[in-house]
Amino acid sequence: MTEQHPCRTRTEKALVWTVGRFGELAAVGAPVVIGAFTTSWLDLLSAAIAAVWAAHEIRLHRATRQARTTLATAPEPRQLHTIPATSAEQAGPGGTESSGRREAKA
């Protein structure tokens, strides 16, 4: 794993998921709780919200499947090769003008 996220237990992963999804869970759970005390019609509202949420999660999972697979099987990034310096560049500012570059004189 990375340095930012060392090995987590299943409990920690579940807690992170629950906190990250708190708004979605509240949108589904609130009508159920209110419906239990008032009218059962709110349970239908909760079921509709849950269906929309599930459809969105399934669509998101399918849309990102290819990206997850690509990232998991991606080869290591290639290193850029350095170009060796020429003898004129190694000579520094006092080098010869044989490299074809001339400096303007002030």
N, CA, C and O atoms as CSV, one atom per row, in Angstrom:
chain,resi,resn,atom,element,x,y,z
A,1,MET,N,N,0.840,-1.180,0.000
A,1,MET,CA,C,0.000,0.000,0.000
A,1,MET,C,C,0.886,1.245,0.000
A,1,MET,O,O,2.111,1.140,0.068
A,2,THR,N,N,0.277,2.397,-0.075
A,2,THR,CA,C,1.044,3.631,-0.099
A,2,THR,C,C,1.327,4.113,1.304
A,2,THR,O,O,0.788,3.583,2.277
A,3,GLU,N,N,2.174,5.117,1.404
A,3,GLU,CA,C,2.506,5.668,2.710
A,3,GLU,C,C,1.312,6.386,3.327
A,3,GLU,O,O,1.167,6.410,4.549
A,4,GLN,N,N,0.466,6.967,2.498
A,4,GLN,CA,C,-0.694,7.701,3.006
A,4,GLN,C,C,-1.720,6.753,3.615
A,4,GLN,O,O,-2.371,7.097,4.602
A,5,HIS,N,N,-1.869,5.578,3.044
A,5,HIS,CA,C,-2.882,4.632,3.501
A,5,HIS,C,C,-2.219,3.299,3.836
A,5,HIS,O,O,-2.214,2.380,3.017
A,6,PRO,N,N,-1.662,3.195,5.035
A,6,PRO,CA,C,-1.081,1.900,5.399
A,6,PRO,C,C,-2.186,0.859,5.509
A,6,PRO,O,O,-3.363,1.196,5.377
A,7,CYS,N,N,-1.839,-0.367,5.743
A,7,CYS,CA,C,-2.822,-1.449,5.821
A,7,CYS,C,C,-3.961,-1.076,6.762
A,7,CYS,O,O,-3.737,-0.732,7.923
A,8,ARG,N,N,-5.156,-1.148,6.258
A,8,ARG,CA,C,-6.336,-0.848,7.058
A,8,ARG,C,C,-7.070,-2.140,7.368
A,8,ARG,O,O,-7.030,-3.101,6.600
A,9,THR,N,N,-7.731,-2.140,8.495
A,9,THR,CA,C,-8.553,-3.295,8.839
A,9,THR,C,C,-9.878,-3.170,8.116
A,9,THR,O,O,-10.194,-2.119,7.559
A,10,ARG,N,N,-10.655,-4.245,8.125
A,10,ARG,CA,C,-11.975,-4.200,7.489
A,10,ARG,C,C,-12.874,-3.185,8.176
A,10,ARG,O,O,-13.682,-2.522,7.525
A,11,THR,N,N,-12.736,-3.063,9.480
A,11,THR,CA,C,-13.547,-2.100,10.225
A,11,THR,C,C,-13.225,-0.674,9.798
A,11,THR,O,O,-14.130,0.141,9.619
A,12,GLU,N,N,-11.933,-0.369,9.634
A,12,GLU,CA,C,-11.542,0.973,9.199
A,12,GLU,C,C,-12.038,1.263,7.789
A,12,GLU,O,O,-12.504,2.367,7.506
A,13,LYS,N,N,-11.939,0.278,6.907
A,13,LYS,CA,C,-12.440,0.473,5.540
A,13,LYS,C,C,-13.942,0.716,5.538
A,13,LYS,O,O,-14.430,1.578,4.807
A,14,ALA,N,N,-14.682,-0.040,6.353
A,14,ALA,CA,C,-16.140,0.144,6.425
A,14,ALA,C,C,-16.482,1.514,6.994
A,14,ALA,O,O,-17.426,2.160,6.537
A,15,LEU,N,N,-15.723,1.957,7.984
A,15,LEU,CA,C,-15.971,3.268,8.573
A,15,LEU,C,C,-15.698,4.378,7.577
A,15,LEU,O,O,-16.474,5.329,7.487
A,16,VAL,N,N,-14.611,4.274,6.827
A,16,VAL,CA,C,-14.290,5.278,5.817
A,16,VAL,C,C,-15.379,5.321,4.751
A,16,VAL,O,O,-15.783,6.401,4.318
A,17,TRP,N,N,-15.856,4.149,4.326
A,17,TRP,CA,C,-16.918,4.100,3.320
A,17,TRP,C,C,-18.196,4.735,3.862
A,17,TRP,O,O,-18.852,5.502,3.157
A,18,THR,N,N,-18.552,4.424,5.104
A,18,THR,CA,C,-19.780,4.957,5.699
A,18,THR,C,C,-19.714,6.468,5.838
A,18,THR,O,O,-20.684,7.157,5.524
A,19,VAL,N,N,-18.596,6.994,6.300
A,19,VAL,CA,C,-18.454,8.443,6.449
A,19,VAL,C,C,-18.503,9.113,5.081
A,19,VAL,O,O,-19.122,10.167,4.931
A,20,GLY,N,N,-17.860,8.517,4.087
A,20,GLY,CA,C,-17.870,9.092,2.742
A,20,GLY,C,C,-19.243,9.071,2.088
A,20,GLY,O,O,-19.532,9.898,1.223
A,21,ARG,N,N,-20.073,8.150,2.486
A,21,ARG,CA,C,-21.400,8.004,1.894
A,21,ARG,C,C,-22.510,8.484,2.838
A,21,ARG,O,O,-23.675,8.141,2.640
A,22,PHE,N,N,-22.165,9.264,3.848
A,22,PHE,CA,C,-23.136,9.659,4.856
A,22,PHE,C,C,-24.353,10.354,4.259
A,22,PHE,O,O,-25.479,10.050,4.651
A,23,GLY,N,N,-24.160,11.266,3.332
A,23,GLY,CA,C,-25.278,11.980,2.713
A,23,GLY,C,C,-26.213,11.050,1.965
A,23,GLY,O,O,-27.435,11.175,2.047
A,24,GLU,N,N,-25.624,10.115,1.235
A,24,GLU,CA,C,-26.448,9.174,0.486
A,24,GLU,C,C,-27.218,8.248,1.428
A,24,GLU,O,O,-28.397,7.970,1.208
A,25,LEU,N,N,-26.548,7.778,2.468
A,25,LEU,CA,C,-27.222,6.905,3.428
A,25,LEU,C,C,-28.318,7.653,4.177
A,25,LEU,O,O,-29.371,7.085,4.466
A,26,ALA,N,N,-28.079,8.922,4.493
A,26,ALA,CA,C,-29.091,9.717,5.182
A,26,ALA,C,C,-30.305,9.959,4.281
A,26,ALA,O,O,-31.439,9.966,4.760
A,27,ALA,N,N,-30.076,10.155,2.989
A,27,ALA,CA,C,-31.186,10.385,2.062
A,27,ALA,C,C,-32.073,9.153,1.952
A,27,ALA,O,O,-33.277,9.277,1.723
A,28,VAL,N,N,-31.500,7.978,2.110
A,28,VAL,CA,C,-32.289,6.749,2.062
A,28,VAL,C,C,-32.868,6.430,3.442
A,28,VAL,O,O,-34.026,6.028,3.560
A,29,GLY,N,N,-32.061,6.611,4.472
A,29,GLY,CA,C,-32.477,6.212,5.815
A,29,GLY,C,C,-33.472,7.145,6.486
A,29,GLY,O,O,-34.338,6.682,7.228
A,30,ALA,N,N,-33.371,8.437,6.247
A,30,ALA,CA,C,-34.268,9.398,6.908
A,30,ALA,C,C,-35.732,9.126,6.585
A,30,ALA,O,O,-36.540,9.076,7.513
A,31,PRO,N,N,-36.124,8.947,5.319
A,31,PRO,CA,C,-37.536,8.652,5.053
A,31,PRO,C,C,-38.015,7.349,5.693
A,31,PRO,O,O,-39.184,7.235,6.063
A,32,VAL,N,N,-37.123,6.372,5.826
A,32,VAL,CA,C,-37.510,5.108,6.460
A,32,VAL,C,C,-37.829,5.341,7.941
A,32,VAL,O,O,-38.842,4.864,8.453
A,33,VAL,N,N,-36.954,6.074,8.611
A,33,VAL,CA,C,-37.163,6.345,10.035
A,33,VAL,C,C,-38.411,7.203,10.240
A,33,VAL,O,O,-39.225,6.911,11.117
A,34,ILE,N,N,-38.564,8.243,9.450
A,34,ILE,CA,C,-39.746,9.111,9.578
A,34,ILE,C,C,-41.001,8.322,9.229
A,34,ILE,O,O,-42.035,8.479,9.878
A,35,GLY,N,N,-40.915,7.472,8.204
A,35,GLY,CA,C,-42.067,6.661,7.805
A,35,GLY,C,C,-42.478,5.667,8.872
A,35,GLY,O,O,-43.657,5.329,8.975
A,36,ALA,N,N,-41.534,5.192,9.668
A,36,ALA,CA,C,-41.853,4.242,10.737
A,36,ALA,C,C,-42.697,4.902,11.818
A,36,ALA,O,O,-43.492,4.235,12.480
A,37,PHE,N,N,-42.528,6.205,11.998
A,37,PHE,CA,C,-43.282,6.905,13.044
A,37,PHE,C,C,-44.524,7.616,12.519
A,37,PHE,O,O,-45.437,7.890,13.298
A,38,THR,N,N,-44.588,7.920,11.246
A,38,THR,CA,C,-45.737,8.673,10.721
A,38,THR,C,C,-46.557,7.818,9.758
A,38,THR,O,O,-47.551,7.209,10.153
A,39,THR,N,N,-46.151,7.778,8.533
A,39,THR,CA,C,-46.909,7.062,7.516
A,39,THR,C,C,-45.967,6.171,6.697
A,39,THR,O,O,-44.807,6.513,6.469
A,40,SER,N,N,-46.475,5.068,6.279
A,40,SER,CA,C,-45.651,4.125,5.525
A,40,SER,C,C,-45.433,4.576,4.077
A,40,SER,O,O,-44.654,3.964,3.346
A,41,TRP,N,N,-46.116,5.638,3.666
A,41,TRP,CA,C,-45.916,6.135,2.308
A,41,TRP,C,C,-44.490,6.665,2.118
A,41,TRP,O,O,-43.967,6.670,1.003
A,42,LEU,N,N,-43.884,7.098,3.184
A,42,LEU,CA,C,-42.506,7.585,3.069
A,42,LEU,C,C,-41.535,6.451,2.764
A,42,LEU,O,O,-40.438,6.687,2.259
A,43,ASP,N,N,-41.937,5.227,3.069
A,43,ASP,CA,C,-41.088,4.085,2.717
A,43,ASP,C,C,-40.966,3.955,1.200
A,43,ASP,O,O,-39.923,3.542,0.695
A,44,LEU,N,N,-42.020,4.305,0.479
A,44,LEU,CA,C,-41.956,4.295,-0.990
A,44,LEU,C,C,-40.956,5.343,-1.485
A,44,LEU,O,O,-40.205,5.106,-2.432
A,45,LEU,N,N,-40.960,6.503,-0.827
A,45,LEU,CA,C,-39.997,7.537,-1.190
A,45,LEU,C,C,-38.568,7.030,-0.952
A,45,LEU,O,O,-37.681,7.234,-1.780
A,46,SER,N,N,-38.368,6.381,0.168
A,46,SER,CA,C,-37.056,5.834,0.468
A,46,SER,C,C,-36.658,4.765,-0.550
A,46,SER,O,O,-35.500,4.716,-0.966
A,47,ALA,N,N,-37.580,3.927,-0.950
A,47,ALA,CA,C,-37.294,2.893,-1.947
A,47,ALA,C,C,-36.925,3.515,-3.288
A,47,ALA,O,O,-36.030,3.027,-3.978
A,48,ALA,N,N,-37.615,4.594,-3.656
A,48,ALA,CA,C,-37.303,5.273,-4.917
A,48,ALA,C,C,-35.905,5.894,-4.866
A,48,ALA,O,O,-35.138,5.790,-5.824
A,49,ILE,N,N,-35.583,6.530,-3.757
A,49,ILE,CA,C,-34.252,7.131,-3.607
A,49,ILE,C,C,-33.186,6.039,-3.637
A,49,ILE,O,O,-32.142,6.214,-4.264
A,50,ALA,N,N,-33.437,4.924,-2.972
A,50,ALA,CA,C,-32.480,3.813,-2.959
A,50,ALA,C,C,-32.272,3.256,-4.364
A,50,ALA,O,O,-31.150,2.904,-4.727
A,51,ALA,N,N,-33.336,3.172,-5.153
A,51,ALA,CA,C,-33.216,2.660,-6.522
A,51,ALA,C,C,-32.377,3.597,-7.387
A,51,ALA,O,O,-31.536,3.148,-8.167
A,52,VAL,N,N,-32.613,4.906,-7.243
A,52,VAL,CA,C,-31.837,5.884,-8.015
A,52,VAL,C,C,-30.369,5.824,-7.588
A,52,VAL,O,O,-29.475,5.877,-8.433
A,53,TRP,N,N,-30.123,5.714,-6.305
A,53,TRP,CA,C,-28.755,5.633,-5.788
A,53,TRP,C,C,-28.057,4.377,-6.314
A,53,TRP,O,O,-26.912,4.443,-6.761
A,54,ALA,N,N,-28.740,3.244,-6.261
A,54,ALA,CA,C,-28.155,1.990,-6.741
A,54,ALA,C,C,-27.856,2.063,-8.236
A,54,ALA,O,O,-26.810,1.593,-8.684
A,55,ALA,N,N,-28.772,2.652,-9.009
A,55,ALA,CA,C,-28.544,2.788,-10.452
A,55,ALA,C,C,-27.317,3.659,-10.725
A,55,ALA,O,O,-26.510,3.356,-11.605
A,56,HIS,N,N,-27.189,4.740,-9.961
A,56,HIS,CA,C,-26.035,5.623,-10.129
A,56,HIS,C,C,-24.732,4.896,-9.789
A,56,HIS,O,O,-23.754,5.018,-10.526
A,57,GLU,N,N,-24.704,4.147,-8.694
A,57,GLU,CA,C,-23.497,3.424,-8.289
A,57,GLU,C,C,-23.121,2.361,-9.323
A,57,GLU,O,O,-21.941,2.180,-9.623
A,58,ILE,N,N,-24.109,1.662,-9.865
A,58,ILE,CA,C,-23.843,0.644,-10.889
A,58,ILE,C,C,-23.293,1.295,-12.150
A,58,ILE,O,O,-22.338,0.791,-12.741
A,59,ARG,N,N,-23.884,2.407,-12.568
A,59,ARG,CA,C,-23.422,3.128,-13.758
A,59,ARG,C,C,-21.993,3.634,-13.548
A,59,ARG,O,O,-21.163,3.544,-14.452
A,60,LEU,N,N,-21.708,4.162,-12.364
A,60,LEU,CA,C,-20.367,4.653,-12.061
A,60,LEU,C,C,-19.355,3.504,-12.064
A,60,LEU,O,O,-18.250,3.655,-12.585
A,61,HIS,N,N,-19.721,2.382,-11.498
A,61,HIS,CA,C,-18.830,1.226,-11.466
A,61,HIS,C,C,-18.527,0.726,-12.879
A,61,HIS,O,O,-17.384,0.386,-13.186
A,62,ARG,N,N,-19.519,0.682,-13.716
A,62,ARG,CA,C,-19.307,0.228,-15.105
A,62,ARG,C,C,-18.475,1.229,-15.886
A,62,ARG,O,O,-17.632,0.835,-16.691
A,63,ALA,N,N,-18.701,2.524,-15.659
A,63,ALA,CA,C,-17.977,3.553,-16.405
A,63,ALA,C,C,-16.502,3.592,-16.027
A,63,ALA,O,O,-15.660,3.909,-16.867
A,64,THR,N,N,-16.178,3.280,-14.790
A,64,THR,CA,C,-14.792,3.363,-14.350
A,64,THR,C,C,-14.074,2.020,-14.386
A,64,THR,O,O,-12.905,1.940,-14.010
A,65,ARG,N,N,-14.748,0.971,-14.829
A,65,ARG,CA,C,-14.123,-0.363,-14.874
A,65,ARG,C,C,-12.889,-0.362,-15.761
A,65,ARG,O,O,-11.844,-0.887,-15.377
A,66,GLN,N,N,-13.007,0.226,-16.945
A,66,GLN,CA,C,-11.881,0.229,-17.874
A,66,GLN,C,C,-10.719,1.044,-17.302
A,66,GLN,O,O,-9.563,0.643,-17.432
A,67,ALA,N,N,-11.013,2.172,-16.676
A,67,ALA,CA,C,-9.943,2.987,-16.102
A,67,ALA,C,C,-9.243,2.249,-14.963
A,67,ALA,O,O,-8.018,2.306,-14.857
A,68,ARG,N,N,-9.997,1.559,-14.114
A,68,ARG,CA,C,-9.395,0.798,-13.023
A,68,ARG,C,C,-8.516,-0.322,-13.567
A,68,ARG,O,O,-7.421,-0.560,-13.058
A,69,THR,N,N,-8.996,-1.009,-14.601
A,69,THR,CA,C,-8.222,-2.093,-15.203
A,69,THR,C,C,-6.948,-1.556,-15.839
A,69,THR,O,O,-5.881,-2.157,-15.708
A,70,THR,N,N,-7.059,-0.428,-16.527
A,70,THR,CA,C,-5.895,0.170,-17.177
A,70,THR,C,C,-4.852,0.573,-16.147
A,70,THR,O,O,-3.660,0.343,-16.348
A,71,LEU,N,N,-5.291,1.171,-15.050
A,71,LEU,CA,C,-4.346,1.579,-14.012
A,71,LEU,C,C,-3.692,0.377,-13.338
A,71,LEU,O,O,-2.516,0.426,-12.978
A,72,ALA,N,N,-4.446,-0.689,-13.170
A,72,ALA,CA,C,-3.904,-1.865,-12.490
A,72,ALA,C,C,-2.876,-2.594,-13.346
A,72,ALA,O,O,-1.948,-3.202,-12.814
A,73,THR,N,N,-3.033,-2.539,-14.668
A,73,THR,CA,C,-2.128,-3.277,-15.553
A,73,THR,C,C,-1.165,-2.367,-16.294
A,73,THR,O,O,-0.480,-2.825,-17.209
A,74,ALA,N,N,-1.090,-1.107,-15.934
A,74,ALA,CA,C,-0.221,-0.167,-16.640
A,74,ALA,C,C,1.244,-0.509,-16.383
A,74,ALA,O,O,1.618,-0.856,-15.262
A,75,PRO,N,N,2.068,-0.411,-17.421
A,75,PRO,CA,C,3.501,-0.658,-17.226
A,75,PRO,C,C,4.132,0.503,-16.457
A,75,PRO,O,O,3.539,1.572,-16.307
A,76,GLU,N,N,5.320,0.265,-15.988
A,76,GLU,CA,C,6.047,1.322,-15.276
A,76,GLU,C,C,6.299,2.481,-16.238
A,76,GLU,O,O,6.522,2.248,-17.426
A,77,PRO,N,N,6.270,3.730,-15.751
A,77,PRO,CA,C,6.551,4.866,-16.633
A,77,PRO,C,C,7.995,4.808,-17.136
A,77,PRO,O,O,8.908,4.412,-16.412
A,78,ARG,N,N,8.171,5.208,-18.373
A,78,ARG,CA,C,9.509,5.182,-18.965
A,78,ARG,C,C,10.306,6.398,-18.504
A,78,ARG,O,O,9.752,7.476,-18.286
A,79,GLN,N,N,11.589,6.210,-18.362
A,79,GLN,CA,C,12.480,7.292,-17.975
A,79,GLN,C,C,12.939,8.022,-19.231
A,79,GLN,O,O,13.147,7.407,-20.277
A,80,LEU,N,N,13.094,9.329,-19.119
A,80,LEU,CA,C,13.641,10.102,-20.225
A,80,LEU,C,C,15.146,9.884,-20.274
A,80,LEU,O,O,15.816,9.837,-19.242
A,81,HIS,N,N,15.659,9.754,-21.482
A,81,HIS,CA,C,17.092,9.557,-21.639
A,81,HIS,C,C,17.773,10.914,-21.704
A,81,HIS,O,O,17.249,11.847,-22.311
A,82,THR,N,N,18.918,11.024,-21.092
A,82,THR,CA,C,19.670,12.271,-21.149
A,82,THR,C,C,20.586,12.239,-22.357
A,82,THR,O,O,21.109,11.190,-22.734
A,83,ILE,N,N,20.768,13.379,-22.943
A,83,ILE,CA,C,21.641,13.504,-24.102
A,83,ILE,C,C,23.006,13.942,-23.584
A,83,ILE,O,O,23.094,14.926,-22.850
A,84,PRO,N,N,24.064,13.240,-23.948
A,84,PRO,CA,C,25.389,13.638,-23.447
A,84,PRO,C,C,25.788,15.015,-23.971
A,84,PRO,O,O,25.479,15.373,-25.108
A,85,ALA,N,N,26.466,15.766,-23.143
A,85,ALA,CA,C,26.897,17.114,-23.525
A,85,ALA,C,C,28.016,17.018,-24.548
A,85,ALA,O,O,28.849,16.113,-24.497
A,86,THR,N,N,28.023,17.974,-25.486
A,86,THR,CA,C,29.101,18.011,-26.484
A,86,THR,C,C,30.328,18.628,-25.843
A,86,THR,O,O,30.249,19.192,-24.752
A,87,SER,N,N,31.447,18.523,-26.507
A,87,SER,CA,C,32.697,19.041,-25.947
A,87,SER,C,C,32.652,20.557,-25.795
A,87,SER,O,O,33.242,21.085,-24.853
A,88,ALA,N,N,31.970,21.279,-26.692
A,88,ALA,CA,C,31.875,22.733,-26.589
A,88,ALA,C,C,31.032,23.132,-25.384
A,88,ALA,O,O,31.333,24.122,-24.717
A,89,GLU,N,N,29.967,22.362,-25.098
A,89,GLU,CA,C,29.133,22.671,-23.943
A,89,GLU,C,C,29.874,22.354,-22.657
A,89,GLU,O,O,29.672,23.025,-21.645
A,90,GLN,N,N,30.735,21.332,-22.684
A,90,GLN,CA,C,31.507,20.982,-21.506
A,90,GLN,C,C,32.583,22.023,-21.220
A,90,GLN,O,O,32.994,22.205,-20.073
A,91,ALA,N,N,33.036,22.705,-22.269
A,91,ALA,CA,C,34.099,23.688,-22.105
A,91,ALA,C,C,33.598,24.911,-21.340
A,91,ALA,O,O,34.399,25.635,-20.748
A,92,GLY,N,N,32.319,25.145,-21.344
A,92,GLY,CA,C,31.765,26.269,-20.594
A,92,GLY,C,C,31.748,27.552,-21.415
A,92,GLY,O,O,31.876,27.496,-22.638
A,93,PRO,N,N,31.590,28.722,-20.761
A,93,PRO,CA,C,31.474,29.979,-21.490
A,93,PRO,C,C,32.748,30.368,-22.227
A,93,PRO,O,O,32.676,31.143,-23.181
A,94,GLY,N,N,33.871,29.881,-21.838
A,94,GLY,CA,C,35.111,30.242,-22.514
A,94,GLY,C,C,35.460,29.272,-23.629
A,94,GLY,O,O,36.600,29.256,-24.093
A,95,GLY,N,N,34.509,28.466,-24.067
A,95,GLY,CA,C,34.763,27.461,-25.089
A,95,GLY,C,C,34.972,28.077,-26.454
A,95,GLY,O,O,34.876,29.293,-26.622
A,96,THR,N,N,35.258,27.234,-27.421
A,96,THR,CA,C,35.519,27.709,-28.775
A,96,THR,C,C,34.215,27.970,-29.502
A,96,THR,O,O,33.145,27.554,-29.057
A,97,GLU,N,N,34.316,28.668,-30.632
A,97,GLU,CA,C,33.143,28.964,-31.440
A,97,GLU,C,C,32.935,27.909,-32.513
A,97,GLU,O,O,32.178,28.141,-33.455
A,98,SER,N,N,33.574,26.774,-32.402
A,98,SER,CA,C,33.481,25.749,-33.422
A,98,SER,C,C,32.113,25.073,-33.426
A,98,SER,O,O,31.783,24.355,-34.370
A,99,SER,N,N,31.313,25.294,-32.381
A,99,SER,CA,C,30.002,24.655,-32.344
A,99,SER,C,C,29.009,25.352,-33.248
A,99,SER,O,O,27.880,24.880,-33.386
A,100,GLY,N,N,29.381,26.446,-33.862
A,100,GLY,CA,C,28.477,27.126,-34.781
A,100,GLY,C,C,27.679,28.238,-34.097
A,100,GLY,O,O,26.922,28.946,-34.760
A,101,ARG,N,N,27.832,28.393,-32.829
A,101,ARG,CA,C,27.102,29.469,-32.126
A,101,ARG,C,C,28.038,30.637,-31.904
A,101,ARG,O,O,29.189,30.465,-31.501
A,102,ARG,N,N,27.546,31.787,-32.165
A,102,ARG,CA,C,28.332,33.002,-31.912
A,102,ARG,C,C,27.528,33.890,-30.980
A,102,ARG,O,O,26.311,34.015,-31.115
A,103,GLU,N,N,28.196,34.480,-30.069
A,103,GLU,CA,C,27.525,35.364,-29.135
A,103,GLU,C,C,27.640,36.775,-29.629
A,103,GLU,O,O,28.660,37.178,-30.187
A,104,ALA,N,N,26.566,37.536,-29.414
A,104,ALA,CA,C,26.572,38.939,-29.849
A,104,ALA,C,C,27.487,39.749,-28.927
A,104,ALA,O,O,27.521,39.537,-27.715
A,105,LYS,N,N,28.210,40.660,-29.522
A,105,LYS,CA,C,29.091,41.496,-28.732
A,105,LYS,C,C,28.403,42.818,-28.465
A,105,LYS,O,O,27.835,43.435,-29.365
A,106,ALA,N,N,28.462,43.233,-27.240
A,106,ALA,CA,C,27.758,44.450,-26.849
A,106,ALA,C,C,28.512,45.693,-27.178
A,106,ALA,O,O,28.036,46.795,-26.904
